């Protein structure tokens, strides 16, 4: 090293370099955590499961207050209008297929009677392709088909199976809800012991039923508070424009979320800015358990973003200090490389004097 080099400034640049590496590692760890949370929310990938050719999809959901619930006819009207809008935009499905998918649902409480007992269960009454958005871990049987002409199939979790039958493998057996008979098509794993999902899922037994079957039990059709779509989105913003043009709702009593974008840098930064208001509930929307889980992750990621922004600022400041310190320290990489090269050359000449002498003689000729 050049004797004229200011070693204190050079040492400062070295410390800044270490800080740069630490900042990058911290940001990397937080990004891995964000990706981990993203992978835990399976309904974000409904478009990938639906797409047959790898086309880009956007998953857009609408959640409404109970007092602003709509009917299944309204949900189906939205679906038909989206079909028309997509066709007008030249989005045409392959023959015998559909270019997009949707589901609508109501989060309700029902009393279920089995051969052993009667139990109160949290139920998701759903129409459309619910299990495309929310694939269940089925331990026995299968999900019920999306067929409103035969809506009396249900999927229940293990907790409810034990309460009603005292057993798990009871596929094909029947239960009664408000006097109507339903056939158990599948048993699902509730996974109630797994972190945030377990907390939002709750300890009360759960079941899933066709919305048309739910109507038969209550005689009313005005309970839909969830409408979820997976729309083609080859150009960013295309799917959201289609959705907003069709689903006309009271913005004060509903929330529309493009969930495939919820972990983007932009959304996380916006959540960070409003973090202090995150626990204030200005609406009366009772979100389904999967959206409550996502909102907890939104909160965590907003906190991570605070640290990421701080690390980014630290990175920039450290980089500037390091560059300025090296510039004014008098240190030169070229000088040290030349010195290293000279040292290596001397060492080579010392170890191989005959080869060096031969090379010199050859050059003289």
N, C-alpha and C positions, 0 to 999 in steps of 0.2 A: 504493500500500500504506500502511496505517495506520502512522504513525511509532512507535506504541507496540508494534508487533509485534516479538516476539523472533525476530530473523532466524536465529540459530543453531538454535533449535528447528525453525523452518520449513525450514531447509536439511537438518536431520536427517530430517524427514518426507519431503523430496524424495529423499534417498538411499534411504530405506526403500521408496519407491514404485518406484525403479529396481530394487531387489532383488526386489520383488514380481514385476515383469515378467520378470526373468531366471529366477526360480524357475518361473514358469508356462511359459516357453519350454523350459526344461530338461525339465520333466515332459512337455510336449507332444512333444518329440523322442523321449523314451523310449517314450511310448505309440505313436508312429508306428513305432518299431522293433519293439515287441511285435506290433503289427498286421501288420507285414511278415513276421515269423516265422510268425505264425498262418496267413497266406495261403500260405506255402510248404508247409505240411503238408496235402496234398490230402485225406487220409483223414478229416480233421475235417469235411469238407463232404459226406461220403457221404450223409447224411440229406437235404441239399438236392438232391443229384443224384437221389435216389430219389423224393422227394416230387413229386407231380403237381399239388398245389394249394397249395403254400407252407406246408403244415403244419409245425409245429416238431418237430424230431427231435433225439434225443441219441445220440451215438456212444459206445458203451461197449465197452471191450476187456478181454480177459482174457489174460494171459501166464503161462505155467507153466514150472517147471523141467523139464528133459529127463526126469528121473526121475519126474515127475508127469504126463507126457504122457498124453493120453486117446485113445480111438479115434474114428473118424469116426461110428460108431454112437452113441457118447455125445454127440458134437456134434449129430447129427441128433435125438437124444432131447431135448436142450436146446431145439432149434429147435421141435420139436413141442409141448413144454411151454409155450414162449413163445406159440405160436399160441393154445393153450387159455387161457392167462392173459390175453391181450389180448382174446379173445372174452368171457371172464367179466367183463372191465372195460368191455365195450360198445365196444371198438375193432374195428369191422368194416370190412373192405376193400370197395372197389367190386367189382362182379361181374367175375370173371375177372382180378382183380388181387390183390396182397398188400399189407398195411398196413405191412410192415417187411421188412428184409433182413438177411442175415448172411453171414459167411464163416468158414471154419476153415482152418488152415494148419499146415504143418510146415516148418521151416527146415532143410534137409538138404544133404548133399554127395553128388554122384553122378558117375559116370564115363560120359561120353558119347562114342560112336564115330560119326564121320562118314566120308565118302569120302576125306578127306585125312589125318585124324589122330584120335587119341583125346585128350580133354581132361577135366580135373577141373573141375566147375562147382558153384557155389553154386546150389541150387534151392529154390524155394518151391513146395511141393506143396499145392494149395489146392482146397477144395470150396466150394460156395455161390457167391455173387456177388462173387468176389475183385476183379474189375476195376471194380466199382462203388466199392469202397473205395480201390483203387489204380489209377487210370486211367494207362495207359502211353502214352508218346510212341511210337506205332507208326510206323515209317518205311516198312515194307513189310507187306502182308497185314493181318491182323486178330487180335484176341484169340481164343482157343479158346472154344467155347460151354460153358456150364454144363450138361453132359449126361453123366451117369455111364454111360449106355449106350454111349457112344462116347468113351472117355476118353483116346484116344491122340494128342491134339493138344498141341503145346507152343509156347511163345513163347520165343525166345532173344534175347539182346542181340547187338549188333554184334561185340563182342569174341569171343563164342563162335562166331558165324557165320564169322568170318575164320579161326579156329583149325580148325574142322571142315571148311569148304568152300573157304576161300581166296576168298570172295566174300560179298556182303551180300544180294542179292536172290535168296534160295534158298527162297522160299515154295513149299510143296508137296513139297519134297524130304524125305527121311527120314533119321533117325538111329537108333542103337540104344543102349538103356540096359539093361544086364544081360540082353542077349539079346532084349529086347522092342523092337519097331519103333514109332517115334513119327513123326508128320507135323508138320513145321514150319508153323504157321499164321500166324506173324507174327514180325517183327524189331523189337526195341525199341531206343531210344536210351539207353545207360547213363548219360550225363551225368556221367561220372566226374571231370570237371575242374571241377565246380561246388561249391566250398566244403565245408560240413559234409556235405551229401548225398553228395558225391564220396568223402569220407573214410569215411563209414559204409557206403556201397555197396561200397567196396573195389575192388581192381584185378583180382580173380579174375573170370572170365566168369560170367554169371548166366543162369538160365532159369526159366520158370514152367510148371508142369505140373498136370494134374488130379490130385487126391489119389487117385482110384480108379485112375488109371494108375500112380501111384507104388506103390500096394499090389501091383499086378501084377508090379512089378520086384523087390520085396523080400519079398513073401509075408506081410507082417505089417501089422497095423493098430493101432498104439499110439504114434503119433508126433506127434499134434496138440498143439502148444504155444501156439497162437494161436486165439482165438475172438473175432470182432469182430461187433458188431451196430449197426444203426441203427434205433432204436425211436421210435415217436411219443411226444412229450413235451409235450403241450399244457399240462400243469401241471408246474412244476418239481419234480423228484424222482420223478415217476411212472415214467419209464423205468428209473431206477436200482432202484426197488422191484421192478419186474417182473423185471429181470435178477438181482438178488440172491435173489429168491424161487425162481428156476429153476436158476441155475448154482451148484451146491453144490461148493465146492472147498476144499482145504487152504490156509487163508490164509497159512500160513508158507511155502508153496512156490509161491504164485501171487501175482499182482498184478492187481487190477481197477481200471481207470482210466476215468472218464467224460471222454473226451478233448475233448469239446466245451466242457468247463469248465476245461481245464488252464491257460488264459491269463486266467482271471477274476482280479479283484483279490484275492479270498479265497485262491485257490490260490497265486498269486504271493507273497502275504504269508506264507503258511505255508512255502513253499519258501525264502523269505528267512530265516525263523527257524531252519530246519534246514540252511542252506547249508554250515555247517562240517562237517556229516556227509555231505555229498552224494557224496563220493568213497569212502565206506566201503560195501563190498558185503556185506550180511548175507545175501543170497540168492544162488542159483546160476542165476538166470534168464538165458538168453542171448537178449536181445531181438532181434527182426528189425531190419534196417537202418533202416526207417522210424521205429521207436520209439526207436532210439538217436539218430537225428537230433533227434527231439522232446525227448529228455532233455537234449541239449546246449542246446537253446533254453530249456528249463526253467531250466537253470543260468544262462544269460545273463540271463533275465528276473528271476531272483531277485536278481542283482547290480543290475540296473536298479532294482528295487524298493527296495533300500537307499538309492540316490540319490533316488528319488522320495519316500520317507518323509522323508529329510533335507530335501529341497526343500519338502515340505509343512510341516514344522516351521519352516523358515526363513520361509516365507510367512506363517504364523500370527504368529510373533514380530514380523516386520517390519510386518505390518498393525497389530498392537497398538501398537507403538512409533510408527508413523506417526499413528495416531488420537490417541494421548496427546500427541504433540508438537504436532500442529495445535491440539488443544484448549487447551493451556497456552501456546501461542505468542501468543495474542491475535489471530491471523489470522481474518478473517471473509470468506467468499466473498461474502456479501450486500453487505458494505461495498465490496469491490472492484468488484462488478457495478454498484452504485449510482454509484461514482466513474467507472467506464467509461461509464455511460449519461450522466452529467452532462457528461463530456468530449465525447461524441459530439453531445450537444444543443448545446453551445456552438459546436462546429465547424460544425454545420448552420446555426445562426443567423448565423454569421460569413460563410458562403458564400452564403446565400440570405436576405439581410435583407428584401427586398421581400416574399417569401412569408410570412415571419414576421410582418411588419407587417400584411399583409392578414388573416392568421389572427387577430391580436389585435383588429383592427377588427371583423371578423365576429363575434367573441365578445362585443364590447362592445355590438353591436346586439341 
